[in-house]
Amino acid sequence: MEKGTHGIDEKTFEQLTYSDQAKSLNAQIQIIEKALKAHFRKGKSENKEVNSSKTKYKAQLIKVINNLE
């Protein structure tokens, strides 16, 4: 198995091709979704008020979406 190149001669996002940028963005969106779900599960297990957190994150995401227009 070949070792990955993480941290070695990495390209900046701007240096990636359009296709590679799209792949990176898709992966980041999936990571955000998984992270939010894990964060809310952790909050529930620690008896935190997750609904207010959900509202704040939703507002941030809506702002990002609206900036796409």
CHARMM internal coordinates of N, CA and C (Angstrom, degrees):
IC EDIT
DIST 1 N 1 CA 1.4469
DIST 1 CA 1 C 1.5238
ANGL 1 N 1 CA 1 C 108.53
DIST 1 C 2 N 1.3096
ANGL 1 CA 1 C 2 N 115.98
DIHE 1 N 1 CA 1 C 2 N 133.02
DIST 2 N 2 CA 1.4535
ANGL 1 C 2 N 2 CA 120.73
DIHE 1 CA 1 C 2 N 2 CA -178.20
DIST 2 CA 2 C 1.5249
ANGL 2 N 2 CA 2 C 110.21
DIHE 1 C 2 N 2 CA 2 C -82.42
DIST 2 C 3 N 1.3127
ANGL 2 CA 2 C 3 N 115.21
DIHE 2 N 2 CA 2 C 3 N 137.15
DIST 3 N 3 CA 1.4611
ANGL 2 C 3 N 3 CA 120.16
DIHE 2 CA 2 C 3 N 3 CA 179.75
DIST 3 CA 3 C 1.5257
ANGL 3 N 3 CA 3 C 109.13
DIHE 2 C 3 N 3 CA 3 C -72.50
DIST 3 C 4 N 1.3357
ANGL 3 CA 3 C 4 N 116.46
DIHE 3 N 3 CA 3 C 4 N 141.59
DIST 4 N 4 CA 1.4629
ANGL 3 C 4 N 4 CA 121.58
DIHE 3 CA 3 C 4 N 4 CA 178.50
DIST 4 CA 4 C 1.5187
ANGL 4 N 4 CA 4 C 111.66
DIHE 3 C 4 N 4 CA 4 C -67.74
DIST 4 C 5 N 1.3122
ANGL 4 CA 4 C 5 N 115.60
DIHE 4 N 4 CA 4 C 5 N 171.17
DIST 5 N 5 CA 1.4619
ANGL 4 C 5 N 5 CA 120.51
DIHE 4 CA 4 C 5 N 5 CA -177.25
DIST 5 CA 5 C 1.5207
ANGL 5 N 5 CA 5 C 112.20
DIHE 4 C 5 N 5 CA 5 C -109.73
DIST 5 C 6 N 1.3296
ANGL 5 CA 5 C 6 N 116.95
DIHE 5 N 5 CA 5 C 6 N 18.64
DIST 6 N 6 CA 1.4508
ANGL 5 C 6 N 6 CA 119.41
DIHE 5 CA 5 C 6 N 6 CA -178.29
DIST 6 CA 6 C 1.5223
ANGL 6 N 6 CA 6 C 110.38
DIHE 5 C 6 N 6 CA 6 C -54.56
DIST 6 C 7 N 1.3228
ANGL 6 CA 6 C 7 N 115.14
DIHE 6 N 6 CA 6 C 7 N 123.14
DIST 7 N 7 CA 1.4609
ANGL 6 C 7 N 7 CA 120.12
DIHE 6 CA 6 C 7 N 7 CA 179.31
DIST 7 CA 7 C 1.5100
ANGL 7 N 7 CA 7 C 114.47
DIHE 6 C 7 N 7 CA 7 C 86.46
DIST 7 C 8 N 1.3197
ANGL 7 CA 7 C 8 N 116.98
DIHE 7 N 7 CA 7 C 8 N -5.66
DIST 8 N 8 CA 1.4608
ANGL 7 C 8 N 8 CA 120.69
DIHE 7 CA 7 C 8 N 8 CA -178.09
DIST 8 CA 8 C 1.5276
ANGL 8 N 8 CA 8 C 108.58
DIHE 7 C 8 N 8 CA 8 C -115.96
DIST 8 C 9 N 1.3180
ANGL 8 CA 8 C 9 N 116.57
DIHE 8 N 8 CA 8 C 9 N 116.28
DIST 9 N 9 CA 1.4556
ANGL 8 C 9 N 9 CA 122.69
DIHE 8 CA 8 C 9 N 9 CA 176.35
DIST 9 CA 9 C 1.5287
ANGL 9 N 9 CA 9 C 111.77
DIHE 8 C 9 N 9 CA 9 C 51.04
DIST 9 C 10 N 1.3187
ANGL 9 CA 9 C 10 N 116.16
DIHE 9 N 9 CA 9 C 10 N 46.24
DIST 10 N 10 CA 1.4561
ANGL 9 C 10 N 10 CA 120.06
DIHE 9 CA 9 C 10 N 10 CA 178.58
DIST 10 CA 10 C 1.5198
ANGL 10 N 10 CA 10 C 109.97
DIHE 9 C 10 N 10 CA 10 C -79.93
DIST 10 C 11 N 1.3230
ANGL 10 CA 10 C 11 N 115.59
DIHE 10 N 10 CA 10 C 11 N 148.59
DIST 11 N 11 CA 1.4586
ANGL 10 C 11 N 11 CA 121.47
DIHE 10 CA 10 C 11 N 11 CA 176.32
DIST 11 CA 11 C 1.5226
ANGL 11 N 11 CA 11 C 108.53
DIHE 10 C 11 N 11 CA 11 C -90.48
DIST 11 C 12 N 1.3278
ANGL 11 CA 11 C 12 N 115.09
DIHE 11 N 11 CA 11 C 12 N 151.14
DIST 12 N 12 CA 1.4520
ANGL 11 C 12 N 12 CA 118.64
DIHE 11 CA 11 C 12 N 12 CA 172.18
DIST 12 CA 12 C 1.5293
ANGL 12 N 12 CA 12 C 107.41
DIHE 11 C 12 N 12 CA 12 C -74.38
DIST 12 C 13 N 1.3224
ANGL 12 CA 12 C 13 N 115.92
DIHE 12 N 12 CA 12 C 13 N 164.53
DIST 13 N 13 CA 1.4594
ANGL 12 C 13 N 13 CA 119.79
DIHE 12 CA 12 C 13 N 13 CA 179.17
DIST 13 CA 13 C 1.5309
ANGL 13 N 13 CA 13 C 110.37
DIHE 12 C 13 N 13 CA 13 C -57.11
DIST 13 C 14 N 1.3146
ANGL 13 CA 13 C 14 N 116.77
DIHE 13 N 13 CA 13 C 14 N -40.46
DIST 14 N 14 CA 1.4726
ANGL 13 C 14 N 14 CA 121.46
DIHE 13 CA 13 C 14 N 14 CA -179.99
DIST 14 CA 14 C 1.5328
ANGL 14 N 14 CA 14 C 112.09
DIHE 13 C 14 N 14 CA 14 C -62.99
DIST 14 C 15 N 1.3082
ANGL 14 CA 14 C 15 N 117.06
DIHE 14 N 14 CA 14 C 15 N -29.44
DIST 15 N 15 CA 1.4633
ANGL 14 C 15 N 15 CA 120.82
DIHE 14 CA 14 C 15 N 15 CA -178.74
DIST 15 CA 15 C 1.5234
ANGL 15 N 15 CA 15 C 112.76
DIHE 14 C 15 N 15 CA 15 C -79.70
DIST 15 C 16 N 1.3238
ANGL 15 CA 15 C 16 N 117.66
DIHE 15 N 15 CA 15 C 16 N -14.81
DIST 16 N 16 CA 1.4638
ANGL 15 C 16 N 16 CA 120.48
DIHE 15 CA 15 C 16 N 16 CA 179.60
DIST 16 CA 16 C 1.5229
ANGL 16 N 16 CA 16 C 110.64
DIHE 15 C 16 N 16 CA 16 C -71.21
DIST 16 C 17 N 1.3194
ANGL 16 CA 16 C 17 N 115.36
DIHE 16 N 16 CA 16 C 17 N 154.47
DIST 17 N 17 CA 1.4629
ANGL 16 C 17 N 17 CA 119.21
DIHE 16 CA 16 C 17 N 17 CA 174.02
DIST 17 CA 17 C 1.5191
ANGL 17 N 17 CA 17 C 108.65
DIHE 16 C 17 N 17 CA 17 C -70.13
DIST 17 C 18 N 1.3118
ANGL 17 CA 17 C 18 N 116.15
DIHE 17 N 17 CA 17 C 18 N 165.02
DIST 18 N 18 CA 1.4661
ANGL 17 C 18 N 18 CA 121.28
DIHE 17 CA 17 C 18 N 18 CA 178.24
DIST 18 CA 18 C 1.5210
ANGL 18 N 18 CA 18 C 110.22
DIHE 17 C 18 N 18 CA 18 C -56.04
DIST 18 C 19 N 1.3194
ANGL 18 CA 18 C 19 N 116.31
DIHE 18 N 18 CA 18 C 19 N -43.41
DIST 19 N 19 CA 1.4619
ANGL 18 C 19 N 19 CA 121.83
DIHE 18 CA 18 C 19 N 19 CA 179.77
DIST 19 CA 19 C 1.5311
ANGL 19 N 19 CA 19 C 111.22
DIHE 18 C 19 N 19 CA 19 C -64.49
DIST 19 C 20 N 1.3137
ANGL 19 CA 19 C 20 N 117.20
DIHE 19 N 19 CA 19 C 20 N -43.93
DIST 20 N 20 CA 1.4634
ANGL 19 C 20 N 20 CA 120.75
DIHE 19 CA 19 C 20 N 20 CA 179.41
DIST 20 CA 20 C 1.5313
ANGL 20 N 20 CA 20 C 111.43
DIHE 19 C 20 N 20 CA 20 C -67.81
DIST 20 C 21 N 1.3388
ANGL 20 CA 20 C 21 N 116.84
DIHE 20 N 20 CA 20 C 21 N -34.66
DIST 21 N 21 CA 1.4592
ANGL 20 C 21 N 21 CA 119.69
DIHE 20 CA 20 C 21 N 21 CA 175.09
DIST 21 CA 21 C 1.5257
ANGL 21 N 21 CA 21 C 110.46
DIHE 20 C 21 N 21 CA 21 C -62.90
DIST 21 C 22 N 1.3408
ANGL 21 CA 21 C 22 N 116.67
DIHE 21 N 21 CA 21 C 22 N -41.97
DIST 22 N 22 CA 1.4648
ANGL 21 C 22 N 22 CA 120.85
DIHE 21 CA 21 C 22 N 22 CA 178.96
DIST 22 CA 22 C 1.5262
ANGL 22 N 22 CA 22 C 110.71
DIHE 21 C 22 N 22 CA 22 C -61.72
DIST 22 C 23 N 1.3254
ANGL 22 CA 22 C 23 N 116.80
DIHE 22 N 22 CA 22 C 23 N -43.13
DIST 23 N 23 CA 1.4681
ANGL 22 C 23 N 23 CA 120.73
DIHE 22 CA 22 C 23 N 23 CA 178.42
DIST 23 CA 23 C 1.5283
ANGL 23 N 23 CA 23 C 110.80
DIHE 22 C 23 N 23 CA 23 C -62.12
DIST 23 C 24 N 1.3196
ANGL 23 CA 23 C 24 N 116.11
DIHE 23 N 23 CA 23 C 24 N -41.62
DIST 24 N 24 CA 1.4530
ANGL 23 C 24 N 24 CA 120.86
DIHE 23 CA 23 C 24 N 24 CA 179.68
DIST 24 CA 24 C 1.5308
ANGL 24 N 24 CA 24 C 110.89
DIHE 23 C 24 N 24 CA 24 C -64.54
DIST 24 C 25 N 1.3269
ANGL 24 CA 24 C 25 N 116.77
DIHE 24 N 24 CA 24 C 25 N -44.82
DIST 25 N 25 CA 1.4645
ANGL 24 C 25 N 25 CA 120.78
DIHE 24 CA 24 C 25 N 25 CA 179.37
DIST 25 CA 25 C 1.5234
ANGL 25 N 25 CA 25 C 111.24
DIHE 24 C 25 N 25 CA 25 C -62.47
DIST 25 C 26 N 1.3262
ANGL 25 CA 25 C 26 N 117.22
DIHE 25 N 25 CA 25 C 26 N -43.72
DIST 26 N 26 CA 1.4613
ANGL 25 C 26 N 26 CA 120.67
DIHE 25 CA 25 C 26 N 26 CA 178.45
DIST 26 CA 26 C 1.5311
ANGL 26 N 26 CA 26 C 111.16
DIHE 25 C 26 N 26 CA 26 C -60.35
DIST 26 C 27 N 1.3089
ANGL 26 CA 26 C 27 N 116.19
DIHE 26 N 26 CA 26 C 27 N -42.59
DIST 27 N 27 CA 1.4692
ANGL 26 C 27 N 27 CA 120.42
DIHE 26 CA 26 C 27 N 27 CA 179.31
DIST 27 CA 27 C 1.5282
ANGL 27 N 27 CA 27 C 110.71
DIHE 26 C 27 N 27 CA 27 C -65.04
DIST 27 C 28 N 1.3284
ANGL 27 CA 27 C 28 N 116.96
DIHE 27 N 27 CA 27 C 28 N -41.43
DIST 28 N 28 CA 1.4581
ANGL 27 C 28 N 28 CA 120.40
DIHE 27 CA 27 C 28 N 28 CA -179.84
DIST 28 CA 28 C 1.5296
ANGL 28 N 28 CA 28 C 111.74
DIHE 27 C 28 N 28 CA 28 C -65.16
DIST 28 C 29 N 1.3167
ANGL 28 CA 28 C 29 N 117.06
DIHE 28 N 28 CA 28 C 29 N -38.78
DIST 29 N 29 CA 1.4640
ANGL 28 C 29 N 29 CA 121.04
DIHE 28 CA 28 C 29 N 29 CA 177.68
DIST 29 CA 29 C 1.5248
ANGL 29 N 29 CA 29 C 109.88
DIHE 28 C 29 N 29 CA 29 C -63.35
DIST 29 C 30 N 1.3176
ANGL 29 CA 29 C 30 N 117.20
DIHE 29 N 29 CA 29 C 30 N -42.72
DIST 30 N 30 CA 1.4629
ANGL 29 C 30 N 30 CA 120.63
DIHE 29 CA 29 C 30 N 30 CA 178.48
DIST 30 CA 30 C 1.5279
ANGL 30 N 30 CA 30 C 110.88
DIHE 29 C 30 N 30 CA 30 C -64.59
DIST 30 C 31 N 1.3258
ANGL 30 CA 30 C 31 N 116.94
DIHE 30 N 30 CA 30 C 31 N -38.63
DIST 31 N 31 CA 1.4627
ANGL 30 C 31 N 31 CA 121.36
DIHE 30 CA 30 C 31 N 31 CA 178.77
DIST 31 CA 31 C 1.5265
ANGL 31 N 31 CA 31 C 110.26
DIHE 30 C 31 N 31 CA 31 C -64.94
DIST 31 C 32 N 1.3368
ANGL 31 CA 31 C 32 N 117.12
DIHE 31 N 31 CA 31 C 32 N -41.94
DIST 32 N 32 CA 1.4698
ANGL 31 C 32 N 32 CA 121.01
DIHE 31 CA 31 C 32 N 32 CA 178.09
DIST 32 CA 32 C 1.5239
ANGL 32 N 32 CA 32 C 109.90
DIHE 31 C 32 N 32 CA 32 C -60.04
DIST 32 C 33 N 1.3356
ANGL 32 CA 32 C 33 N 116.43
DIHE 32 N 32 CA 32 C 33 N -45.00
DIST 33 N 33 CA 1.4688
ANGL 32 C 33 N 33 CA 120.04
DIHE 32 CA 32 C 33 N 33 CA -179.83
DIST 33 CA 33 C 1.5309
ANGL 33 N 33 CA 33 C 111.00
DIHE 32 C 33 N 33 CA 33 C -60.28
DIST 33 C 34 N 1.3209
ANGL 33 CA 33 C 34 N 116.89
DIHE 33 N 33 CA 33 C 34 N -47.64
DIST 34 N 34 CA 1.4656
ANGL 33 C 34 N 34 CA 121.03
DIHE 33 CA 33 C 34 N 34 CA 179.88
DIST 34 CA 34 C 1.5304
ANGL 34 N 34 CA 34 C 111.03
DIHE 33 C 34 N 34 CA 34 C -63.35
DIST 34 C 35 N 1.3301
ANGL 34 CA 34 C 35 N 116.25
DIHE 34 N 34 CA 34 C 35 N -40.22
DIST 35 N 35 CA 1.4616
ANGL 34 C 35 N 35 CA 120.41
DIHE 34 CA 34 C 35 N 35 CA -179.15
DIST 35 CA 35 C 1.5239
ANGL 35 N 35 CA 35 C 111.13
DIHE 34 C 35 N 35 CA 35 C -65.51
DIST 35 C 36 N 1.3295
ANGL 35 CA 35 C 36 N 116.92
DIHE 35 N 35 CA 35 C 36 N -42.46
DIST 36 N 36 CA 1.4611
ANGL 35 C 36 N 36 CA 120.26
DIHE 35 CA 35 C 36 N 36 CA 178.55
DIST 36 CA 36 C 1.5245
ANGL 36 N 36 CA 36 C 110.93
DIHE 35 C 36 N 36 CA 36 C -62.74
DIST 36 C 37 N 1.3223
ANGL 36 CA 36 C 37 N 117.14
DIHE 36 N 36 CA 36 C 37 N -44.20
DIST 37 N 37 CA 1.4634
ANGL 36 C 37 N 37 CA 120.47
DIHE 36 CA 36 C 37 N 37 CA 179.12
DIST 37 CA 37 C 1.5304
ANGL 37 N 37 CA 37 C 110.51
DIHE 36 C 37 N 37 CA 37 C -60.65
DIST 37 C 38 N 1.3305
ANGL 37 CA 37 C 38 N 116.86
DIHE 37 N 37 CA 37 C 38 N -43.51
DIST 38 N 38 CA 1.4633
ANGL 37 C 38 N 38 CA 120.96
DIHE 37 CA 37 C 38 N 38 CA 179.27
DIST 38 CA 38 C 1.5276
ANGL 38 N 38 CA 38 C 110.50
DIHE 37 C 38 N 38 CA 38 C -65.51
DIST 38 C 39 N 1.3161
ANGL 38 CA 38 C 39 N 116.45
DIHE 38 N 38 CA 38 C 39 N -39.69
DIST 39 N 39 CA 1.4606
ANGL 38 C 39 N 39 CA 121.56
DIHE 38 CA 38 C 39 N 39 CA 179.86
DIST 39 CA 39 C 1.5280
ANGL 39 N 39 CA 39 C 110.50
DIHE 38 C 39 N 39 CA 39 C -62.68
DIST 39 C 40 N 1.3300
ANGL 39 CA 39 C 40 N 116.91
DIHE 39 N 39 CA 39 C 40 N -43.03
DIST 40 N 40 CA 1.4629
ANGL 39 C 40 N 40 CA 120.12
DIHE 39 CA 39 C 40 N 40 CA -179.42
DIST 40 CA 40 C 1.5306
ANGL 40 N 40 CA 40 C 111.13
DIHE 39 C 40 N 40 CA 40 C -70.52
DIST 40 C 41 N 1.3296
ANGL 40 CA 40 C 41 N 117.57
DIHE 40 N 40 CA 40 C 41 N -36.48
DIST 41 N 41 CA 1.4659
ANGL 40 C 41 N 41 CA 119.89
DIHE 40 CA 40 C 41 N 41 CA 175.23
DIST 41 CA 41 C 1.5256
ANGL 41 N 41 CA 41 C 110.33
DIHE 40 C 41 N 41 CA 41 C -61.75
DIST 41 C 42 N 1.3392
ANGL 41 CA 41 C 42 N 115.83
DIHE 41 N 41 CA 41 C 42 N -44.84
DIST 42 N 42 CA 1.4710
ANGL 41 C 42 N 42 CA 120.66
DIHE 41 CA 41 C 42 N 42 CA 179.31
DIST 42 CA 42 C 1.5244
ANGL 42 N 42 CA 42 C 110.24
DIHE 41 C 42 N 42 CA 42 C -62.65
DIST 42 C 43 N 1.3261
ANGL 42 CA 42 C 43 N 116.01
DIHE 42 N 42 CA 42 C 43 N -41.64
DIST 43 N 43 CA 1.4562
ANGL 42 C 43 N 43 CA 119.94
DIHE 42 CA 42 C 43 N 43 CA 179.01
DIST 43 CA 43 C 1.5174
ANGL 43 N 43 CA 43 C 112.13
DIHE 42 C 43 N 43 CA 43 C -61.31
DIST 43 C 44 N 1.3268
ANGL 43 CA 43 C 44 N 116.26
DIHE 43 N 43 CA 43 C 44 N -43.19
DIST 44 N 44 CA 1.4642
ANGL 43 C 44 N 44 CA 120.31
DIHE 43 CA 43 C 44 N 44 CA 178.28
DIST 44 CA 44 C 1.5259
ANGL 44 N 44 CA 44 C 110.69
DIHE 43 C 44 N 44 CA 44 C -63.45
DIST 44 C 45 N 1.3218
ANGL 44 CA 44 C 45 N 116.88
DIHE 44 N 44 CA 44 C 45 N -42.16
DIST 45 N 45 CA 1.4680
ANGL 44 C 45 N 45 CA 120.26
DIHE 44 CA 44 C 45 N 45 CA -178.72
DIST 45 CA 45 C 1.5242
ANGL 45 N 45 CA 45 C 111.65
DIHE 44 C 45 N 45 CA 45 C -67.43
DIST 45 C 46 N 1.3442
ANGL 45 CA 45 C 46 N 116.69
DIHE 45 N 45 CA 45 C 46 N -23.66
DIST 46 N 46 CA 1.4598
ANGL 45 C 46 N 46 CA 121.42
DIHE 45 CA 45 C 46 N 46 CA 178.61
DIST 46 CA 46 C 1.5294
ANGL 46 N 46 CA 46 C 111.66
DIHE 45 C 46 N 46 CA 46 C -102.35
DIST 46 C 47 N 1.3502
ANGL 46 CA 46 C 47 N 115.80
DIHE 46 N 46 CA 46 C 47 N 15.03
DIST 47 N 47 CA 1.4679
ANGL 46 C 47 N 47 CA 122.28
DIHE 46 CA 46 C 47 N 47 CA 178.49
DIST 47 CA 47 C 1.5301
ANGL 47 N 47 CA 47 C 113.25
DIHE 46 C 47 N 47 CA 47 C 54.88
DIST 47 C 48 N 1.3294
ANGL 47 CA 47 C 48 N 115.73
DIHE 47 N 47 CA 47 C 48 N 40.85
DIST 48 N 48 CA 1.4605
ANGL 47 C 48 N 48 CA 121.04
DIHE 47 CA 47 C 48 N 48 CA 176.76
DIST 48 CA 48 C 1.5264
ANGL 48 N 48 CA 48 C 109.07
DIHE 47 C 48 N 48 CA 48 C -90.94
DIST 48 C 49 N 1.3237
ANGL 48 CA 48 C 49 N 116.43
DIHE 48 N 48 CA 48 C 49 N 160.89
DIST 49 N 49 CA 1.4549
ANGL 48 C 49 N 49 CA 122.16
DIHE 48 CA 48 C 49 N 49 CA 177.96
DIST 49 CA 49 C 1.5336
ANGL 49 N 49 CA 49 C 108.18
DIHE 48 C 49 N 49 CA 49 C -83.75
DIST 49 C 50 N 1.3273
ANGL 49 CA 49 C 50 N 116.51
DIHE 49 N 49 CA 49 C 50 N 90.32
DIST 50 N 50 CA 1.4606
ANGL 49 C 50 N 50 CA 120.03
DIHE 49 CA 49 C 50 N 50 CA -174.94
DIST 50 CA 50 C 1.5187
ANGL 50 N 50 CA 50 C 112.69
DIHE 49 C 50 N 50 CA 50 C -78.18
DIST 50 C 51 N 1.3160
ANGL 50 CA 50 C 51 N 118.14
DIHE 50 N 50 CA 50 C 51 N -21.98
DIST 51 N 51 CA 1.4636
ANGL 50 C 51 N 51 CA 119.03
DIHE 50 CA 50 C 51 N 51 CA -178.82
DIST 51 CA 51 C 1.5187
ANGL 51 N 51 CA 51 C 112.16
DIHE 50 C 51 N 51 CA 51 C -64.62
DIST 51 C 52 N 1.3182
ANGL 51 CA 51 C 52 N 117.39
DIHE 51 N 51 CA 51 C 52 N -37.82
DIST 52 N 52 CA 1.4660
ANGL 51 C 52 N 52 CA 118.94
DIHE 51 CA 51 C 52 N 52 CA 177.60
DIST 52 CA 52 C 1.5267
ANGL 52 N 52 CA 52 C 110.28
DIHE 51 C 52 N 52 CA 52 C -68.99
DIST 52 C 53 N 1.3231
ANGL 52 CA 52 C 53 N 116.83
DIHE 52 N 52 CA 52 C 53 N -36.24
DIST 53 N 53 CA 1.4707
ANGL 52 C 53 N 53 CA 120.10
DIHE 52 CA 52 C 53 N 53 CA 176.14
DIST 53 CA 53 C 1.5164
ANGL 53 N 53 CA 53 C 110.50
DIHE 52 C 53 N 53 CA 53 C -64.54
DIST 53 C 54 N 1.3306
ANGL 53 CA 53 C 54 N 116.27
DIHE 53 N 53 CA 53 C 54 N -43.30
DIST 54 N 54 CA 1.4675
ANGL 53 C 54 N 54 CA 119.95
DIHE 53 CA 53 C 54 N 54 CA 178.60
DIST 54 CA 54 C 1.5198
ANGL 54 N 54 CA 54 C 110.75
DIHE 53 C 54 N 54 CA 54 C -58.54
DIST 54 C 55 N 1.3196
ANGL 54 CA 54 C 55 N 116.27
DIHE 54 N 54 CA 54 C 55 N -42.98
DIST 55 N 55 CA 1.4627
ANGL 54 C 55 N 55 CA 120.98
DIHE 54 CA 54 C 55 N 55 CA 179.91
DIST 55 CA 55 C 1.5246
ANGL 55 N 55 CA 55 C 110.85
DIHE 54 C 55 N 55 CA 55 C -61.24
DIST 55 C 56 N 1.3268
ANGL 55 CA 55 C 56 N 116.87
DIHE 55 N 55 CA 55 C 56 N -43.50
DIST 56 N 56 CA 1.4701
ANGL 55 C 56 N 56 CA 120.96
DIHE 55 CA 55 C 56 N 56 CA -179.36
DIST 56 CA 56 C 1.5238
ANGL 56 N 56 CA 56 C 111.67
DIHE 55 C 56 N 56 CA 56 C -65.93
DIST 56 C 57 N 1.3536
ANGL 56 CA 56 C 57 N 116.34
DIHE 56 N 56 CA 56 C 57 N -44.67
DIST 57 N 57 CA 1.4681
ANGL 56 C 57 N 57 CA 119.08
DIHE 56 CA 56 C 57 N 57 CA 179.84
DIST 57 CA 57 C 1.5224
ANGL 57 N 57 CA 57 C 111.04
DIHE 56 C 57 N 57 CA 57 C -67.19
DIST 57 C 58 N 1.3170
ANGL 57 CA 57 C 58 N 116.19
DIHE 57 N 57 CA 57 C 58 N -38.16
DIST 58 N 58 CA 1.4654
ANGL 57 C 58 N 58 CA 120.17
DIHE 57 CA 57 C 58 N 58 CA 177.88
DIST 58 CA 58 C 1.5255
ANGL 58 N 58 CA 58 C 110.08
DIHE 57 C 58 N 58 CA 58 C -60.87
DIST 58 C 59 N 1.3298
ANGL 58 CA 58 C 59 N 117.36
DIHE 58 N 58 CA 58 C 59 N -43.54
DIST 59 N 59 CA 1.4640
ANGL 58 C 59 N 59 CA 121.40
DIHE 58 CA 58 C 59 N 59 CA 178.70
DIST 59 CA 59 C 1.5251
ANGL 59 N 59 CA 59 C 110.99
DIHE 58 C 59 N 59 CA 59 C -60.82
DIST 59 C 60 N 1.3364
ANGL 59 CA 59 C 60 N 116.74
DIHE 59 N 59 CA 59 C 60 N -40.49
DIST 60 N 60 CA 1.4660
ANGL 59 C 60 N 60 CA 120.07
DIHE 59 CA 59 C 60 N 60 CA 178.59
DIST 60 CA 60 C 1.5248
ANGL 60 N 60 CA 60 C 110.89
DIHE 59 C 60 N 60 CA 60 C -64.37
DIST 60 C 61 N 1.3324
ANGL 60 CA 60 C 61 N 115.49
DIHE 60 N 60 CA 60 C 61 N -44.03
DIST 61 N 61 CA 1.4615
ANGL 60 C 61 N 61 CA 119.27
DIHE 60 CA 60 C 61 N 61 CA -179.04
DIST 61 CA 61 C 1.5196
ANGL 61 N 61 CA 61 C 111.66
DIHE 60 C 61 N 61 CA 61 C -66.63
DIST 61 C 62 N 1.3293
ANGL 61 CA 61 C 62 N 116.92
DIHE 61 N 61 CA 61 C 62 N -38.62
DIST 62 N 62 CA 1.4713
ANGL 61 C 62 N 62 CA 120.52
DIHE 61 CA 61 C 62 N 62 CA 177.72
DIST 62 CA 62 C 1.5229
ANGL 62 N 62 CA 62 C 110.18
DIHE 61 C 62 N 62 CA 62 C -62.78
DIST 62 C 63 N 1.3382
ANGL 62 CA 62 C 63 N 116.71
DIHE 62 N 62 CA 62 C 63 N -39.01
DIST 63 N 63 CA 1.4662
ANGL 62 C 63 N 63 CA 120.66
DIHE 62 CA 62 C 63 N 63 CA 177.90
DIST 63 CA 63 C 1.5315
ANGL 63 N 63 CA 63 C 110.04
DIHE 62 C 63 N 63 CA 63 C -60.84
DIST 63 C 64 N 1.3265
ANGL 63 CA 63 C 64 N 116.42
DIHE 63 N 63 CA 63 C 64 N -44.14
DIST 64 N 64 CA 1.4703
ANGL 63 C 64 N 64 CA 120.82
DIHE 63 CA 63 C 64 N 64 CA 178.54
DIST 64 CA 64 C 1.5291
ANGL 64 N 64 CA 64 C 109.88
DIHE 63 C 64 N 64 CA 64 C -61.42
DIST 64 C 65 N 1.3288
ANGL 64 CA 64 C 65 N 116.35
DIHE 64 N 64 CA 64 C 65 N -46.48
DIST 65 N 65 CA 1.4637
ANGL 64 C 65 N 65 CA 121.56
DIHE 64 CA 64 C 65 N 65 CA -179.31
DIST 65 CA 65 C 1.5255
ANGL 65 N 65 CA 65 C 110.22
DIHE 64 C 65 N 65 CA 65 C -60.96
DIST 65 C 66 N 1.3216
ANGL 65 CA 65 C 66 N 116.79
DIHE 65 N 65 CA 65 C 66 N -45.63
DIST 66 N 66 CA 1.4707
ANGL 65 C 66 N 66 CA 120.10
DIHE 65 CA 65 C 66 N 66 CA -179.57
DIST 66 CA 66 C 1.5213
ANGL 66 N 66 CA 66 C 111.70
DIHE 65 C 66 N 66 CA 66 C -63.70
DIST 66 C 67 N 1.3178
ANGL 66 CA 66 C 67 N 117.89
DIHE 66 N 66 CA 66 C 67 N -31.03
DIST 67 N 67 CA 1.4616
ANGL 66 C 67 N 67 CA 120.76
DIHE 66 CA 66 C 67 N 67 CA 177.75
DIST 67 CA 67 C 1.5207
ANGL 67 N 67 CA 67 C 112.38
DIHE 66 C 67 N 67 CA 67 C -71.13
DIST 67 C 68 N 1.3180
ANGL 67 CA 67 C 68 N 117.99
DIHE 67 N 67 CA 67 C 68 N -13.67
DIST 68 N 68 CA 1.4595
ANGL 67 C 68 N 68 CA 121.02
DIHE 67 CA 67 C 68 N 68 CA 177.45
DIST 68 CA 68 C 1.5249
ANGL 68 N 68 CA 68 C 111.52
DIHE 67 C 68 N 68 CA 68 C -76.24
DIST 68 C 69 N 1.3136
ANGL 68 CA 68 C 69 N 116.19
DIHE 68 N 68 CA 68 C 69 N -20.17
DIST 69 N 69 CA 1.4690
ANGL 68 C 69 N 69 CA 120.56
DIHE 68 CA 68 C 69 N 69 CA -176.73
DIST 69 CA 69 C 1.4997
ANGL 69 N 69 CA 69 C 112.38
DIHE 68 C 69 N 69 CA 69 C -81.58
END
COOR INIT
IC SEED 1 N 1 CA 1 C
IC BUILD
